[in-house]
Amino acid sequence: MFIQSLIKCIDNLSEWIGKLMAWFAVAVVVLMALIVILRYGFNIGSIALQESVIYLHSAVFLLGAGYTLKHNEHVRVDLFYNQFNVKQKAWVNLLGSLLLLIPVAVFILVMSGSFVLDSWQIMEGSNEAGGLPFIYILKSFIPAFCILLILQALSEAGKALLVITNTEQNKTDQGAHS
């Protein structure tokens, strides 16, 4: 079925990016340790190293958001959700994705467009002497975040729709009867 294939592709993309971001998180820790050792052990400071930590940290949170959503590890105001049955949860996930998450992500994507394009046009770099000349790449994480989040929200909405329509259950039942 097309929806299930699309869900699988999106989930695989989110999984791959999430694992890559895990390595970025390791790099953040290593770079922070290096910065501390250089500064306090050898009295050497590096703006470029400090900014690289900011870039990697931004990437982890912005590019890893789809992975976080896929694994249901995002922040959820959970007054009733835990008490719901599977179908009720699916309705919350479907409506939340379609009415809240996707519209907000599209809004951020649209509103960030000129901000990011302006940065690319001037190849914006750091204002700090010795800083990284890649602010435009850092700002590009914003639309990438939106796109990845929209894709994963569509995947989650598709999964919810399959649960609501019992398609996922029917597939499981057919597999058990084969």
N, C-alpha and C positions, 0 to 999 in steps of 0.2 A: 504494500500500500504506500502511496506517495507520502502521506503525512508521516508515517513511521520512518521512512527512509530519510526524509528531511530532518526529523527529530534526531535520528542517529548521527547524521552529518554535523548538525549544529552541536550536539553533545560531544562528539569527538573533537571538534574544534575547540570548544570550551575546555575540555579535559587537557588537550595538548598545551593550550596557552596557560592554563592553571599550573601545569607541571613546570613549564618554562618560568613562570613567575615565582615558583618555589625556589628555583635556582637563583633568581634575582634577589630573593630575600636572603639567601645564604651570602650572596655577594655584598649586600648591604651590611651584614654583620661583619664580614671580613674587612670591608673598607672602613667601617667605623672603628674597628679594633686597630687597623693600620693608622688611621688619623690620630687616634689617642696615643698610640706608641710613638709616632713621629713627633707629635706636639709636646707631650710631657716627657718622653724619653730622650729626644734629640733636639727639642726646641725648633722643629721644622713644621711650618704650616703650609697647607696647599688648598687654595680656593677651588681649584679644579677637582680635587678629590672630594671636598665637601659638597660641591655641586653635583658630582656624580652620584653621591648618596641620595641627594634629593631626587634626581632623575629616576634612579632605580626604585626608590621608595614610592614615587608617584606611579611608576609603571606597575608595581606590585598591586597597589590598591585600585588603580583605574582599569588596567587590563585584566586583572584577576577577578573583577566583579561578576562576570558571566559564570566563571567557575564556581564562585561562592554561591550564586543563585542556583546553579545546577545541583549543588550539594545541600541546598536548603540551609545554609549556614549564615544567611543574611539576617539582619535585624528585623524582627517581626513583632509587632504589638500583638501579644498573644493572650487576649482576654478570654476568647471562646474557642479559638482554633483547635487547641489540644482536645477539647471535648467533642469535636465534630467527627462524624464518620468519614469514610474515604470519599464518598460522593460529595458531601458538603465541603470537605477540604478542596476537592477538585473545583467546585463552583467558586470558592474564595480565590483559588489560584488563577482560574480563568478570568474572572472579573477583575481581579487585582492587576493581572498582567495587561489586559486589554484597556481598562479604564483608568488605571493609575500609572503603572510602570512605563508602558510604551509611550503614552502621551508626554510624560515628564521627560523621558529620554529623548524623544523627538524634539521637544521644546529646547532642551539643552543643546542638542545637535545643531538646530537651526540658529540659536542665539550665539553659539560659539563660532559659527562659520566665518564671519568677518574678522573676529579676533584672531583666529588661527591663520586665515589667508593673509591678513596684514603682516603677521609675523613672518610668514614664508616669503612674502614679497620683499621684505627688507633683510631676509636671512638673519633675523634677530639673534643676537648673542648676549652673553652676560654683561652686565654693567660693571662688574668687578674686574679689576686688573688680574689677569691670570685665570679668569673664569672660563667656562666652556662656551663655545660659540654656537650652541645648539638649542637655544630657547625655543625656536620654532618647532623642533622635534618634541620637546617637552610639552608644548601647547597642543601638539597633535594627538597626544594621549587622550585629550578631552573628546574629540569626535570618535576616536577609536573605542573609547569607553562606551559611548552611546551606542555605536553600531553593535559591539559585542553584547551589550546588555539587551538591546532590542532583539537580536538574534536568539539569545537564550530565553528571553521572555516569550518569544514566539514558540520556542521548543516547549517551554513549561505550559503554555496555553494549549498547545497541541496534545501534550500528555494529559492534561486535565480534560480536554474534550474527548479523548479516547476513553477515559474513565467514566465520564458522564454518559457517553453513548454506549457504554459497556463493550466497546470494541476491544479494549485490552483484555477484559475478562473473557470475551468470546474466543479470542486468540489463544488464551491460556487453556480454556476448556477444550478447544479443538485439539490442542497439542496433547492433552491428557487422554483424550479418547482415541488417539491414533494408534 
